[in-house]
Amino acid sequence: MRFHTGDGRRAALLARAALTGTGRGSPALPAVRRPVGSAAPSDHGSCRLTRRQEGDPTVTATTDDTAPAPPFGWLAGAAEERAAAGLTRVLRPRPHDEDVLDLASNDYLGLARHPRVTEAAARAARRWGAGATGSRLVTGDTLLHRALEEELADFYGTESALVFSSGYAANLAMVTALSGLGAHLVCDRLNHASLIDAARLAKAAGARVSLFDHADPGSAARALQEVPEGPSAERRLVVSDTVFSVDGDLTDLPGLSDVCRNAGAALLLDDAHGLGVVGHGGAGALTAAGLRGAEDTVASVTLSKSLGAQGGAVLGPSCVVRHLVETARTFIFDTGLAPAPAGAALEALRLLRADAGLAERLRDRARALSTGLRAQGLDASSPDGAVVSVAADSPEACTRWARRCAEKGVRVGCFRPPSVPDGRPRLRLTARADLSPSDVDRAIETVVRRRRPLPVPATV
């Protein structure tokens, strides 16, 4: 993949942004045309620095060298730097009934609007209320949450499961509660932002954090050997995504498991992009790697991708789940998952279990997308899951490319720093099980044709 950073200032900004890690669910969206009279990106509202104008009594004087600078005045300059580097982001609300071919969402199995799933969400809200009403340790735990946890644990082959309000919260809980003072975390250097943030919190609590080369068990083994002797040796943890969210590549799970068992380390895995996608019947990356029910392995999942709902969960031995209930801050101090997404996720999981072909159809569509794009000369990834990435030349080029696709009715993701761990922008296409062959052909044609602006016809 090629990446042009332009001048040194922009390169430095891109590098700094990349350090924040990847963001699941935070891809950069193409810029949109603003209505006449609306604020331009350079208008920073109350964060703009102002100077007193001669003879203007309505402006408070700020030219006195002894006066403190406005506390948020620096934000205007930061926004201008991001704009100069092509890293401006905007929100773009979507209508409920838009006519678009969606290859940007994470609704991998197309279940978010399935009638049984939406009805389950509505039924749960009518029965239990709009919200959980409190922490799960107070009033936010319902029989519905318990049913969802039991079915998730059965599907994954683990002793227990614990549901959280988001996959991000689940990852923070899994890593921080199982590490802490004296522990040693060994993390894939391309881990998701939630795992990166979890490692930062663990480090602040006294854990040691090392990085290993992406998807390289040998590098992980070498990092584990750096653990000093002493009480901390009993808490060694290797932390990794299973399927990585940017390029859709699957790590070497059997290799990492062997490394952990040889070193007496635990293996903590984020299977957000494996659930419903990898393995027979979408049973997840752990089952596909022969780690189903492994006592030295803990997994997190999200309920917002293949299951089309919202929330997250940690799955593993009962002793781990009990420890999280009693110590994980994102469980103890967070309002429980609302009943509606809990009910939706449970129904979606039952649909997945009833149709073993869903995951295979999804993988077929992802392979077809990748093969077709590569045949047209694009630098597209070879997916192990649902995600296909296509290299772009620069953040600006990536944004323009995605916008031109949207103009033709095909929505694709536009990933720029900090949503990419290596600083290289790319389009991110997500396959779905409900895409038809003609949908795939249309997506390939649109992405290829809209890479460059169409030539302007010559005037006669």
Backbone hydrogen bonds in HBPLUS format (Angstrom, degrees):
<---DONOR---> <-ACCEPTOR-->    atom                        ^
c    i                          cat <-CA-CA->   ^        H-A-AA   ^      H-
h    n   atom  resd res      DA  || num        DHA   H-A  angle D-A-AA Bond
n    s   type  num  typ     dist DA aas  dist angle  dist       angle   num
A0004-HIS N   A0393-ASP O   3.03 MM 389  6.03 165.5  2.05 169.7 170.4     1
A0011-ALA N   A0007-ASP O   3.08 MM   4  6.35 159.2  2.12 151.1 157.7     2
A0012-ALA N   A0008-GLY O   2.93 MM   4  6.13 157.8  1.98 150.8 155.5     3
A0013-LEU N   A0009-ARG O   3.13 MM   4  6.40 156.7  2.19 144.5 150.6     4
A0014-LEU N   A0010-ARG O   2.88 MM   4  6.14 161.5  1.92 155.0 159.7     5
A0015-ALA N   A0011-ALA O   2.96 MM   4  6.16 160.2  2.00 148.4 153.8     6
A0016-ARG N   A0012-ALA O   2.95 MM   4  6.15 157.6  2.00 146.9 153.1     7
A0017-ALA N   A0013-LEU O   2.86 MM   4  6.07 158.5  1.91 149.8 156.0     8
A0018-ALA N   A0014-LEU O   2.91 MM   4  6.09 152.4  1.99 147.7 155.0     9
A0019-LEU N   A0016-ARG O   3.24 MM   3  5.41 139.0  2.42  99.6 110.1    10
A0020-THR N   A0017-ALA O   3.14 MM   3  5.79 163.3  2.17 116.5 121.5    11
A0021-GLY N   A0018-ALA O   3.17 MM   3  5.85 170.2  2.18 119.6 122.5    12
A0193-ALA N   A0022-THR O   2.68 MM 171  4.76 129.9  1.93 130.7 140.9    13
A0026-SER N   A0023-GLY O   3.16 MM   3  5.13 159.6  2.20 120.1 115.9    14
A0028-ALA N   A0414-CYS O   2.93 MM 386  5.35 113.1  2.39 146.9 157.8    15
A0038-SER N   A0035-PRO O   3.03 MM   3  5.62 161.3  2.06 139.0 139.0    16
A0043-ASP N   A0040-ALA O   2.86 MM   3  5.46 165.1  1.88 124.0 129.2    17
A0047-CYS N   A0044-HIS O   2.91 MM   3  5.31 151.4  1.99 141.9 139.0    18
A0048-ARG N   A0045-GLY O   3.15 MM   3  5.76 167.0  2.17 120.0 121.9    19
A0056-ASP N   A0053-GLN O   3.00 MM   3  5.47 160.9  2.04 141.2 137.3    20
A0067-ALA N   A0064-ASP O   2.99 MM   3  5.39 157.7  2.04 114.0 121.0    21
A0073-GLY N   A0070-PRO O   3.03 MM   3  5.04 167.7  2.05 112.4 114.9    22
A0075-LEU N   A0072-PHE O   3.10 MM   3  5.67 157.6  2.15 114.9 121.3    23
A0078-ALA N   A0074-TRP O   3.14 MM   4  6.44 156.8  2.19 149.6 156.5    24
A0079-ALA N   A0075-LEU O   2.91 MM   4  6.09 155.2  1.97 148.0 153.9    25
A0080-GLU N   A0076-ALA O   3.06 MM   4  6.32 152.2  2.14 144.8 152.4    26
A0081-GLU N   A0077-GLY O   3.01 MM   4  6.28 149.9  2.10 146.0 153.8    27
A0082-ARG N   A0078-ALA O   3.06 MM   4  6.36 158.2  2.11 147.0 152.4    28
A0083-ALA N   A0079-ALA O   2.95 MM   4  6.18 156.6  2.00 146.5 153.2    29
A0084-ALA N   A0080-GLU O   2.94 MM   4  6.14 155.0  2.00 144.8 151.3    30
A0085-ALA N   A0081-GLU O   3.09 MM   4  6.33 138.7  2.27 141.4 151.9    31
A0085-ALA N   A0082-ARG O   3.16 MM   3  5.12 127.8  2.44  93.3 107.0    32
A0087-LEU N   A0082-ARG O   2.76 MM   5  4.88 167.8  1.77 153.0 148.7    33
A0086-GLY N   A0083-ALA O   3.10 MM   3  5.09 161.8  2.13 104.2 109.2    34
A0101-LEU N   A0409-GLY O   2.84 MM 308  6.09 175.2  1.84 158.1 157.8    35
A0411-ARG N   A0101-LEU O   2.89 MM 310  6.12 156.6  1.95 149.7 157.6    36
A0103-LEU N   A0411-ARG O   2.81 MM 308  5.57 151.2  1.89 148.5 158.4    37
A0430-THR N   A0103-LEU O   2.90 MM 327  4.93 156.6  1.95 120.0 127.3    38
A0108-TYR N   A0106-ASN O   2.81 MM   2  5.32 136.1  2.01 104.9  91.3    39
A0110-GLY N   A0107-ASP O   3.03 MM   3  5.30 155.3  2.09 111.7 119.6    40
A0433-ALA N   A0108-TYR O   2.80 MM 325  6.35 146.4  1.92 151.8 162.6    41
A0114-HIS N   A0111-LEU O   3.09 MM   3  4.83 162.5  2.12 101.1 106.5    42
A0117-VAL N   A0114-HIS O   2.92 MM   3  5.23 122.1  2.27 107.2 122.7    43
A0118-THR N   A0114-HIS O   2.96 MM   4  6.23 167.5  1.97 169.1 172.6    44
A0119-GLU N   A0115-PRO O   2.99 MM   4  5.97 154.2  2.06 142.0 149.6    45
A0120-ALA N   A0116-ARG O   3.04 MM   4  6.05 146.6  2.15 132.0 140.8    46
A0121-ALA N   A0117-VAL O   3.03 MM   4  6.35 150.1  2.12 145.9 153.8    47
A0122-ALA N   A0118-THR O   3.03 MM   4  6.29 162.0  2.06 146.7 150.9    48
A0123-ARG N   A0119-GLU O   2.84 MM   4  6.00 159.3  1.88 149.0 155.2    49
A0124-ALA N   A0120-ALA O   2.98 MM   4  6.10 154.7  2.05 142.6 149.0    50
A0125-ALA N   A0121-ALA O   3.04 MM   4  6.31 156.1  2.10 148.3 154.6    51
A0126-ARG N   A0122-ALA O   2.97 MM   4  6.22 159.3  2.01 150.2 155.6    52
A0127-ARG N   A0123-ARG O   2.99 MM   4  6.15 150.9  2.08 143.2 151.3    53
A0128-TRP N   A0124-ALA O   2.80 MM   4  5.77 170.4  1.81 154.3 157.5    54
A0129-GLY N   A0125-ALA O   2.78 MM   4  4.65 139.1  1.94 123.3 132.5    55
A0336-GLY N   A0134-GLY O   3.00 MM 202  6.20 173.7  2.01 134.3 133.0    56
A0138-VAL N   A0135-SER O   2.91 MM   3  5.24 160.7  1.95 111.7 117.9    57
A0140-GLY N   A0135-SER O   2.77 MM   5  4.92 158.4  1.82 137.8 130.2    58
A0146-ARG N   A0142-THR O   3.23 MM   4  6.62 159.2  2.28 147.1 152.5    59
A0147-ALA N   A0143-LEU O   2.92 MM   4  6.16 156.1  1.98 145.7 152.0    60
A0148-LEU N   A0144-LEU O   3.01 MM   4  6.25 158.9  2.05 149.9 155.2    61
A0149-GLU N   A0145-HIS O   2.97 MM   4  6.23 160.3  2.01 150.9 156.1    62
A0150-GLU N   A0146-ARG O   2.94 MM   4  6.17 160.3  1.97 152.8 157.8    63
A0151-GLU N   A0147-ALA O   3.05 MM   4  6.24 158.3  2.09 147.1 152.6    64
A0152-LEU N   A0148-LEU O   2.94 MM   4  6.11 157.5  1.99 150.6 157.0    65
A0153-ALA N   A0149-GLU O   2.98 MM   4  6.10 166.2  1.99 150.3 154.0    66
A0154-ASP N   A0150-GLU O   3.03 MM   4  6.17 155.5  2.09 141.8 148.7    67
A0155-PHE N   A0151-GLU O   2.96 MM   4  6.08 156.3  2.01 144.0 150.4    68
A0156-TYR N   A0152-LEU O   2.97 MM   4  6.20 154.4  2.04 150.8 157.4    69
A0157-GLY N   A0153-ALA O   2.80 MM   4  5.73 122.1  2.13 138.9 153.7    70
A0158-THR N   A0153-ALA O   2.99 MM   5  4.98 146.1  2.11 140.3 145.1    71
A0160-SER N   A0316-GLY O   3.04 MM 156  5.68 152.3  2.12 162.2 171.0    72
A0316-GLY N   A0160-SER O   3.15 MM 156  5.68 160.8  2.19 143.4 148.5    73
A0162-LEU N   A0314-VAL O   2.88 MM 152  5.31 143.6  2.02 146.3 157.8    74
A0314-VAL N   A0162-LEU O   2.92 MM 152  5.31 149.6  2.01 142.5 151.2    75
A0164-PHE N   A0312-GLY O   2.70 MM 148  5.02 168.8  1.72 137.6 139.9    76
A0312-GLY N   A0164-PHE O   3.23 MM 148  5.02 163.2  2.26 120.9 121.3    77
A0170-ALA N   A0166-SER O   3.08 MM   4  6.34 150.9  2.17 140.1 148.5    78
A0171-ASN N   A0167-GLY O   3.00 MM   4  6.26 155.9  2.06 148.4 153.4    79
A0172-LEU N   A0168-TYR O   3.03 MM   4  6.34 162.4  2.06 152.9 157.6    80
A0173-ALA N   A0169-ALA O   3.00 MM   4  6.17 158.9  2.05 146.8 152.4    81
A0174-MET N   A0170-ALA O   2.91 MM   4  6.09 168.6  1.92 153.2 156.3    82
A0175-VAL N   A0171-ASN O   3.12 MM   4  6.19 173.5  2.13 154.5 155.6    83
A0176-THR N   A0172-LEU O   3.05 MM   4  5.93 159.7  2.09 145.6 151.2    84
A0177-ALA N   A0173-ALA O   3.03 MM   4  5.64 159.4  2.07 143.6 150.3    85
A0179-SER N   A0176-THR O   3.38 MM   3  5.32 164.1  2.40 101.0 105.4    86
A0183-ALA N   A0180-GLY O   3.10 MM   3  5.75 166.1  2.12 137.4 141.0    87
A0182-GLY N   A0206-GLY O   3.45 MM  24  6.16 160.3  2.49 116.5 112.2    88
A0208-ARG N   A0183-ALA O   2.83 MM  25  6.19 168.8  1.85 156.0 157.7    89
A0184-HIS N   A0235-ARG O   3.09 MM  51  6.52 157.0  2.14 160.8 167.4    90
A0237-LEU N   A0184-HIS O   2.97 MM  53  6.25 165.7  1.99 167.4 166.1    91
A0185-LEU N   A0208-ARG O   2.74 MM  23  6.09 164.0  1.77 170.7 170.4    92
A0210-SER N   A0185-LEU O   2.80 MM  25  6.18 160.2  1.84 161.9 168.8    93
A0186-VAL N   A0237-LEU O   2.80 MM  51  6.14 157.1  1.85 162.3 168.0    94
A0239-VAL N   A0186-VAL O   2.84 MM  53  6.06 160.8  1.88 147.8 152.6    95
A0187-CYS N   A0210-SER O   2.81 MM  23  6.19 166.2  1.83 157.1 156.5    96
A0212-PHE N   A0187-CYS O   2.85 MM  25  6.01 148.6  1.95 143.1 145.9    97
A0188-ASP N   A0239-VAL O   3.18 MM  51  6.62 154.9  2.24 168.5 176.1    98
A0191-ASN N   A0188-ASP O   3.14 MM   3  5.48 151.6  2.23 123.5 120.7    99
A0189-ARG N   A0212-PHE O   3.12 MM  23  5.86 154.1  2.19 170.9 162.9   100
A0195-LEU N   A0192-HIS O   3.01 MM   3  5.45 124.6  2.33 109.6 122.8   101
A0196-ILE N   A0192-HIS O   3.00 MM   4  6.33 153.1  2.07 150.7 159.3   102
A0197-ASP N   A0193-ALA O   2.82 MM   4  6.03 163.9  1.85 153.1 156.6   103
A0198-ALA N   A0194-SER O   2.99 MM   4  6.10 150.3  2.08 135.5 144.2   104
A0199-ALA N   A0195-LEU O   2.94 MM   4  6.14 154.0  2.00 143.4 149.6   105
A0200-ARG N   A0196-ILE O   2.98 MM   4  6.30 150.3  2.07 146.5 155.0   106
A0201-LEU N   A0197-ASP O   2.99 MM   4  6.30 157.2  2.04 150.0 155.3   107
A0202-ALA N   A0198-ALA O   2.91 MM   4  6.18 156.7  1.96 147.8 154.8   108
A0203-LYS N   A0199-ALA O   2.85 MM   4  6.05 154.0  1.92 145.9 153.0   109
A0204-ALA N   A0200-ARG O   2.98 MM   4  6.24 154.4  2.05 145.5 152.3   110
A0205-ALA N   A0201-LEU O   3.11 MM   4  6.38 132.5  2.34 138.3 150.6   111
A0205-ALA N   A0202-ALA O   3.07 MM   3  5.05 131.2  2.32  93.7 107.3   112
A0207-ALA N   A0202-ALA O   2.95 MM   5  5.41 163.2  1.98 142.6 138.1   113
A0206-GLY N   A0203-LYS O   2.95 MM   3  5.11 161.5  1.98 108.3 113.2   114
A0216-ASP N   A0213-ASP O   3.16 MM   3  5.53 141.0  2.32 147.7 137.5   115
A0219-SER N   A0216-ASP O   3.12 MM   3  5.38 120.7  2.49 104.1 117.6   116
A0220-ALA N   A0216-ASP O   3.11 MM   4  6.48 152.2  2.19 148.8 157.3   117
A0221-ALA N   A0217-PRO O   2.86 MM   4  6.14 153.3  1.93 150.3 157.3   118
A0222-ARG N   A0218-GLY O   3.09 MM   4  6.38 157.2  2.15 147.0 152.3   119
A0223-ALA N   A0219-SER O   3.05 MM   4  6.28 154.0  2.12 144.7 151.8   120
A0224-LEU N   A0220-ALA O   2.95 MM   4  6.21 152.1  2.03 148.9 156.3   121
A0225-GLN N   A0221-ALA O   3.18 MM   4  6.44 143.7  2.32 143.5 152.3   122
A0226-GLU N   A0223-ALA O   3.16 MM   3  5.48 156.4  2.22 106.5 113.7   123
A0227-VAL N   A0224-LEU O   3.18 MM   3  5.84 168.1  2.20 120.9 122.5   124
A0233-ALA N   A0230-GLY O   3.04 MM   3  5.77 162.7  2.07 123.7 128.7   125
A0235-ARG N   A0232-SER O   2.97 MM   3  5.64 167.2  1.99 123.6 127.8   126
A0266-ALA N   A0236-ARG O   2.79 MM  30  6.24 158.2  1.84 161.4 157.9   127
A0238-VAL N   A0266-ALA O   2.88 MM  28  6.28 163.9  1.91 163.8 166.5   128
A0268-LEU N   A0238-VAL O   2.82 MM  30  6.06 172.9  1.82 168.9 171.4   129
A0240-SER N   A0268-LEU O   3.08 MM  28  6.56 155.7  2.14 162.0 169.7   130
A0270-ASP N   A0240-SER O   2.99 MM  30  6.38 152.3  2.07 141.9 149.2   131
A0242-THR N   A0270-ASP O   2.97 MM  28  5.93 142.8  2.12 155.6 144.6   132
A0251-THR N   A0242-THR O   2.90 MM   9  5.54 162.6  1.93 156.9 162.0   133
A0244-PHE N   A0249-ASP O   2.84 MM   5  5.48 166.3  1.86 156.7 156.8   134
A0248-GLY N   A0244-PHE O   2.89 MM   4  5.12 133.7  2.11 140.2 151.2   135
A0384-ASP N   A0248-GLY O   2.90 MM 136  5.81 169.1  1.91 151.1 154.4   136
A0253-LEU N   A0251-THR O   3.09 MM   2  5.75 122.1  2.44 108.1  92.2   137
A0256-LEU N   A0252-ASP O   2.98 MM   4  6.25 160.3  2.02 152.9 158.6   138
A0257-SER N   A0253-LEU O   2.88 MM   4  6.01 160.0  1.92 154.6 160.2   139
A0258-ASP N   A0254-PRO O   2.99 MM   4  6.22 158.7  2.04 147.7 152.7   140
A0259-VAL N   A0255-GLY O   3.07 MM   4  6.32 159.0  2.12 147.8 153.4   141
A0260-CYS N   A0256-LEU O   2.98 MM   4  6.23 159.8  2.03 150.2 155.2   142
A0261-ARG N   A0257-SER O   2.97 MM   4  6.21 163.3  1.99 154.2 158.4   143
A0262-ASN N   A0258-ASP O   2.99 MM   4  6.13 154.1  2.06 149.3 156.1   144
A0263-ALA N   A0259-VAL O   3.14 MM   4  6.30 139.5  2.31 140.5 150.9   145
A0263-ALA N   A0260-CYS O   3.16 MM   3  5.16 127.0  2.46  93.9 107.6   146
A0264-GLY N   A0260-CYS O   2.80 MM   4  5.75 112.1  2.27 142.4 159.7   147
A0265-ALA N   A0260-CYS O   2.77 MM   5  4.55 160.4  1.81 139.1 140.3   148
A0267-LEU N   A0296-ASP O   3.00 MM  29  6.35 163.8  2.02 159.9 164.9   149
A0298-VAL N   A0267-LEU O   2.93 MM  31  6.36 159.3  1.98 160.9 166.2   150
A0269-LEU N   A0298-VAL O   2.88 MM  29  6.27 164.7  1.90 159.4 164.5   151
A0300-SER N   A0269-LEU O   2.80 MM  31  6.31 144.7  1.93 155.4 166.0   152
A0271-ASP N   A0300-SER O   2.76 MM  29  5.81 157.6  1.81 159.4 161.2   153
A0274-GLY N   A0271-ASP O   3.06 MM   3  4.91 160.0  2.10 102.5 108.3   154
A0275-LEU N   A0271-ASP O   3.13 MM   4  6.17 158.6  2.18 161.9 159.2   155
A0277-VAL N   A0274-GLY O   2.95 MM   3  5.10 162.7  1.98 128.5 129.5   156
A0278-VAL N   A0274-GLY O   2.94 MM   4  5.02 165.0  1.96 138.5 143.1   157
A0276-GLY N   A0282-GLY O   2.78 MM   6  3.78 149.4  1.87 140.7 132.9   158
A0284-GLY N   A0278-VAL O   2.91 MM   6  4.96 144.4  2.04 162.6 152.6   159
A0282-GLY N   A0279-GLY O   3.00 MM   3  5.09 157.3  2.06 128.3 124.1   160
A0283-ALA N   A0280-HIS O   3.34 MM   3  6.01 151.5  2.43 115.3 120.3   161
A0288-ALA N   A0284-GLY O   3.19 MM   4  6.43 161.6  2.23 147.4 152.9   162
A0289-ALA N   A0285-ALA O   3.01 MM   4  6.12 137.2  2.20 140.2 150.4   163
A0289-ALA N   A0286-LEU O   3.19 MM   3  5.14 128.9  2.47  93.3 106.4   164
A0291-LEU N   A0286-LEU O   2.76 MM   5  4.89 160.2  1.80 158.2 151.2   165
A0290-GLY N   A0287-THR O   3.13 MM   3  5.17 164.0  2.16 106.9 111.2   166
A0294-ALA N   A0291-LEU O   3.09 MM   3  5.27 162.8  2.12 132.2 127.9   167
A0297-THR N   A0294-ALA O   3.39 MM   3  5.47 162.8  2.42 109.9 110.4   168
A0299-ALA N   A0315-LEU O   2.95 MM  16  5.22 169.0  1.97 156.6 159.5   169
A0315-LEU N   A0299-ALA O   2.68 MM  16  5.22 167.5  1.69 161.1 165.0   170
A0301-VAL N   A0313-ALA O   2.87 MM  12  5.37 152.2  1.95 150.8 156.3   171
A0313-ALA N   A0301-VAL O   2.98 MM  12  5.37 151.3  2.06 144.7 144.5   172
A0303-LEU N   A0311-GLY O   2.78 MM   8  5.04 174.6  1.78 132.7 131.8   173
A0309-ALA N   A0303-LEU O   2.90 MM   6  5.54 148.2  2.00 152.3 149.6   174
A0308-GLY N   A0305-LYS O   3.02 MM   3  5.19 155.8  2.08 109.0 116.8   175
A0320-VAL N   A0317-PRO O   3.05 MM   3  5.40 131.6  2.29 106.2 118.4   176
A0321-VAL N   A0317-PRO O   3.25 MM   4  6.67 160.5  2.29 153.1 157.8   177
A0322-ARG N   A0318-SER O   2.94 MM   4  6.14 163.9  1.97 153.4 157.8   178
A0323-HIS N   A0319-CYS O   3.13 MM   4  6.20 153.5  2.20 134.3 141.4   179
A0324-LEU N   A0320-VAL O   2.97 MM   4  6.31 152.3  2.04 150.6 158.2   180
A0325-VAL N   A0321-VAL O   2.96 MM   4  6.24 160.7  2.00 153.9 158.6   181
A0326-GLU N   A0322-ARG O   3.15 MM   4  6.37 148.7  2.25 145.9 153.6   182
A0327-THR N   A0323-HIS O   2.92 MM   4  5.95 127.3  2.21 142.4 156.1   183
A0327-THR N   A0324-LEU O   3.30 MM   3  5.17 137.8  2.49  93.9 105.1   184
A0328-ALA N   A0324-LEU O   2.87 MM   4  4.74 157.7  1.92 128.0 134.4   185
A0331-PHE N   A0328-ALA O   3.09 MM   3  5.42 155.0  2.16 108.1 115.9   186
A0332-ILE N   A0328-ALA O   2.95 MM   4  6.20 169.4  1.97 160.0 162.9   187
A0333-PHE N   A0329-ARG O   2.96 MM   4  5.67 167.1  1.97 145.5 149.8   188
A0342-ALA N   A0338-ALA O   3.33 MM   4  6.49 154.8  2.40 149.9 157.1   189
A0343-GLY N   A0339-PRO O   2.83 MM   4  6.04 162.2  1.87 160.7 164.3   190
A0344-ALA N   A0340-ALA O   2.94 MM   4  6.17 158.1  1.99 151.8 158.7   191
A0345-ALA N   A0341-PRO O   2.87 MM   4  5.91 163.6  1.90 145.2 149.4   192
A0346-LEU N   A0342-ALA O   3.08 MM   4  6.25 157.8  2.13 145.8 151.6   193
A0347-GLU N   A0343-GLY O   3.13 MM   4  6.33 161.5  2.16 147.0 151.3   194
A0348-ALA N   A0344-ALA O   2.91 MM   4  6.11 160.4  1.94 152.2 158.3   195
A0349-LEU N   A0345-ALA O   2.90 MM   4  6.05 155.7  1.96 147.4 153.8   196
A0350-ARG N   A0346-LEU O   3.14 MM   4  6.40 150.7  2.23 142.0 149.5   197
A0351-LEU N   A0347-GLU O   2.99 MM   4  6.34 148.7  2.09 146.1 154.9   198
A0352-LEU N   A0348-ALA O   2.91 MM   4  6.21 156.4  1.97 150.7 157.1   199
A0353-ARG N   A0349-LEU O   2.97 MM   4  6.22 159.6  2.02 148.3 153.3   200
A0354-ALA N   A0350-ARG O   3.07 MM   4  6.17 137.4  2.26 136.9 147.6   201
A0355-ASP N   A0352-LEU O   3.25 MM   3  5.38 149.2  2.35 101.8 110.4   202
A0358-LEU N   A0355-ASP O   3.23 MM   3  5.89 169.5  2.24 119.9 122.7   203
A0361-ARG N   A0357-GLY O   2.96 MM   4  6.13 160.6  2.00 156.7 161.2   204
A0362-LEU N   A0358-LEU O   3.06 MM   4  6.32 156.2  2.12 149.1 155.9   205
A0363-ARG N   A0359-ALA O   2.99 MM   4  6.29 163.1  2.02 151.0 154.7   206
A0364-ASP N   A0360-GLU O   2.93 MM   4  6.14 153.6  2.00 147.2 154.8   207
A0365-ARG N   A0361-ARG O   3.05 MM   4  6.30 156.1  2.11 148.1 153.4   208
A0366-ALA N   A0362-LEU O   3.03 MM   4  6.36 156.3  2.09 151.4 158.2   209
A0367-ARG N   A0363-ARG O   2.96 MM   4  6.17 163.0  1.99 151.0 155.1   210
A0368-ALA N   A0364-ASP O   2.97 MM   4  6.16 153.9  2.04 145.3 152.9   211
A0369-LEU N   A0365-ARG O   3.00 MM   4  6.22 156.5  2.05 147.4 153.1   212
A0370-SER N   A0366-ALA O   3.05 MM   4  6.31 169.3  2.06 153.1 155.4   213
A0371-THR N   A0367-ARG O   2.89 MM   4  6.00 168.9  1.90 152.6 156.2   214
A0372-GLY N   A0368-ALA O   2.99 MM   4  6.00 164.3  2.01 146.5 151.1   215
A0373-LEU N   A0369-LEU O   3.03 MM   4  6.18 161.3  2.06 152.6 157.4   216
A0374-ARG N   A0370-SER O   2.97 MM   4  6.10 162.0  2.00 152.9 158.0   217
A0375-ALA N   A0371-THR O   2.97 MM   4  6.07 148.1  2.07 143.1 152.1   218
A0376-GLN N   A0373-LEU O   3.15 MM   3  5.23 139.9  2.32  96.5 107.7   219
A0378-LEU N   A0373-LEU O   3.15 MM   5  5.61 157.2  2.21 153.3 147.0   220
A0377-GLY N   A0374-ARG O   2.97 MM   3  5.11 159.4  2.02 110.7 112.8   221
A0380-ALA N   A0378-LEU O   3.08 MM   2  5.70 124.1  2.41 106.3  90.7   222
A0391-ALA N   A0379-ASP O   3.05 MM  12  5.55 163.9  2.07 148.1 149.3   223
A0381-SER N   A0389-SER O   2.88 MM   8  5.40 149.7  1.97 150.8 159.2   224
A0431-ALA N   A0386-ALA O   2.94 MM  45  5.21 174.3  1.94 151.6 150.8   225
A0388-VAL N   A0429-LEU O   2.79 MM  41  5.09 161.9  1.82 159.2 163.5   226
A0429-LEU N   A0388-VAL O   2.75 MM  41  5.09 173.3  1.75 162.7 160.8   227
A0390-VAL N   A0427-LEU O   2.85 MM  37  5.02 154.3  1.91 142.1 147.1   228
A0427-LEU N   A0390-VAL O   2.82 MM  37  5.02 146.7  1.93 154.7 153.0   229
A0392-ALA N   A0425-PRO O   3.17 MM  33  5.66 159.1  2.21 141.1 134.7   230
A0398-CYS N   A0394-SER O   2.90 MM   4  6.08 155.1  1.97 152.2 159.3   231
A0399-THR N   A0395-PRO O   3.00 MM   4  6.24 158.1  2.05 148.4 153.6   232
A0400-ARG N   A0396-GLU O   2.99 MM   4  6.26 165.2  2.02 153.0 156.7   233
A0401-TRP N   A0397-ALA O   2.93 MM   4  6.01 157.9  1.97 145.3 151.8   234
A0402-ALA N   A0398-CYS O   3.02 MM   4  6.23 167.3  2.03 152.3 154.8   235
A0403-ARG N   A0399-THR O   2.98 MM   4  6.16 155.6  2.04 146.8 154.1   236
A0404-ARG N   A0400-ARG O   2.91 MM   4  6.15 157.1  1.97 151.2 156.8   237
A0405-CYS N   A0401-TRP O   3.06 MM   4  6.36 150.9  2.15 147.2 155.2   238
A0406-ALA N   A0402-ALA O   2.99 MM   4  6.26 156.4  2.04 146.7 153.0   239
A0407-GLU N   A0403-ARG O   2.98 MM   4  6.27 146.3  2.10 145.5 154.6   240
A0408-LYS N   A0405-CYS O   2.96 MM   3  5.23 141.1  2.12 103.1 114.7   241
A0410-VAL N   A0405-CYS O   3.05 MM   5  5.30 164.1  2.08 137.4 135.4   242
A0409-GLY N   A0406-ALA O   2.92 MM   3  4.94 160.2  1.96 109.3 111.6   243
A0413-GLY N   A0428-ARG O   2.94 MM  15  4.66 150.0  2.03 149.7 146.0   244
A0428-ARG N   A0413-GLY O   2.88 MM  15  4.66 158.8  1.92 120.2 124.7   245
A0415-PHE N   A0426-ARG O   2.94 MM  11  5.47 162.5  1.97 164.9 163.7   246
A0426-ARG N   A0415-PHE O   3.04 MM  11  5.47 154.8  2.11 148.4 156.4   247
A0419-SER N   A0416-ARG O   2.70 MM   3  5.49 139.5  1.86 145.9 142.4   248
A0435-LEU N   A0432-ARG O   3.30 MM   3  5.58 168.6  2.31 111.7 112.9   249
A0439-ASP N   A0436-SER O   2.94 MM   3  5.02 123.3  2.27  99.8 115.0   250
A0440-VAL N   A0436-SER O   3.09 MM   4  6.52 155.2  2.15 155.1 161.4   251
A0441-ASP N   A0437-PRO O   3.01 MM   4  6.31 160.9  2.05 148.3 153.2   252
A0442-ARG N   A0438-SER O   2.94 MM   4  6.08 158.8  1.98 144.7 150.4   253
A0443-ALA N   A0439-ASP O   2.93 MM   4  6.16 157.2  1.98 149.0 155.2   254
A0444-ILE N   A0440-VAL O   3.00 MM   4  6.25 164.8  2.02 155.1 158.4   255
A0445-GLU N   A0441-ASP O   3.00 MM   4  6.18 171.4  2.01 153.2 155.8   256
A0446-THR N   A0442-ARG O   2.95 MM   4  6.07 161.2  1.98 149.0 154.3   257
A0447-VAL N   A0443-ALA O   2.98 MM   4  6.13 171.7  1.98 155.5 157.6   258
A0448-VAL N   A0444-ILE O   3.00 MM   4  6.13 164.4  2.03 153.9 158.5   259
A0449-ARG N   A0445-GLU O   2.93 MM   4  5.99 169.8  1.94 151.3 154.7   260
A0450-ARG N   A0446-THR O   2.92 MM   4  5.81 149.6  2.01 149.4 156.7   261
